[in-house]
Amino acid sequence: MDYRKIITIEPGKRGGQPCIRGLRLTVSDVLSYLASGMSEAQVIEDFPELTPEDFRACLAFAADRERHTRVLKA
């Protein structure tokens, strides 16, 4: 999935954190809700502007970021 059309980063919005479609809802917010045990349906109930594609974009963004994470020796 090409999450770049959904995940936006704006310096003046939420401290430059990755957000969903320019909304003030961050990727981290969505992932935290899912990690706490909420279902997509429950999150959408609280944030009806979200779509199932937004969730896939958050997961794809997180997976891509994880692929690029490296630990360097001191």
C-alpha positions as CSV (number, residue, x, y, z in Angstrom):
1,M,0.0,0.0,0.0
2,D,1.2,3.5,-0.8
3,Y,0.5,5.2,2.5
4,R,2.1,8.5,1.3
5,K,-1.3,9.7,-0.1
6,I,-2.9,9.2,3.3
7,I,-0.2,9.9,5.9
8,T,0.8,13.5,6.0
9,I,3.5,15.4,7.9
10,E,3.1,19.1,8.5
11,P,5.5,21.0,10.7
12,G,2.8,23.1,12.4
13,K,0.4,20.3,13.0
14,R,0.7,18.0,16.1
15,G,4.4,18.9,16.4
16,G,5.2,17.5,13.0
17,Q,4.0,14.0,13.8
18,P,2.6,11.8,11.0
19,C,-1.1,12.5,10.7
20,I,-3.9,10.9,8.8
21,R,-5.1,12.9,5.7
22,G,-4.2,16.2,7.3
23,L,-6.4,15.6,10.3
24,R,-5.2,16.2,13.8
25,L,-5.3,12.4,14.4
26,T,-1.8,10.9,14.4
27,V,-0.6,7.5,13.3
28,S,0.6,7.0,16.9
29,D,-2.9,7.8,18.2
30,V,-4.5,5.1,15.9
31,L,-1.8,2.5,16.6
32,S,-2.2,3.2,20.4
33,Y,-6.0,2.6,20.2
34,L,-5.5,-0.6,18.3
35,A,-2.7,-1.8,20.7
36,S,-5.0,-1.1,23.7
37,G,-7.4,-3.6,22.3
38,M,-9.9,-1.4,20.5
39,S,-11.2,-2.8,17.2
40,E,-11.2,-0.7,14.0
41,A,-15.0,-0.4,14.4
42,Q,-14.7,1.0,17.9
43,V,-12.1,3.5,16.8
44,I,-14.3,4.5,13.8
45,E,-17.2,4.9,16.2
46,D,-15.1,7.5,18.1
47,F,-13.6,9.0,14.9
48,P,-16.1,8.6,12.1
49,E,-13.9,10.5,9.7
50,L,-11.5,7.4,9.6
51,T,-11.8,4.7,7.0
52,P,-10.5,1.2,6.9
53,E,-7.9,2.4,4.4
54,D,-6.6,4.8,7.0
55,F,-5.9,1.9,9.3
56,R,-4.0,0.0,6.6
57,A,-2.0,3.2,5.8
58,C,-1.1,3.5,9.5
59,L,0.1,-0.1,9.6
60,A,2.0,0.2,6.4
61,F,3.7,3.4,7.6
62,A,4.7,1.7,10.9
63,A,6.0,-1.3,9.0
64,D,8.0,0.8,6.7
65,R,9.5,2.8,9.6
66,E,10.3,-0.4,11.4
67,R,12.1,-1.7,8.3
68,H,14.3,1.4,8.4
69,T,15.1,1.2,12.1
70,R,18.7,0.2,12.9
71,V,20.6,0.0,16.2
72,L,24.2,1.2,16.0
73,K,26.9,0.2,18.4
74,A,28.2,3.0,20.6
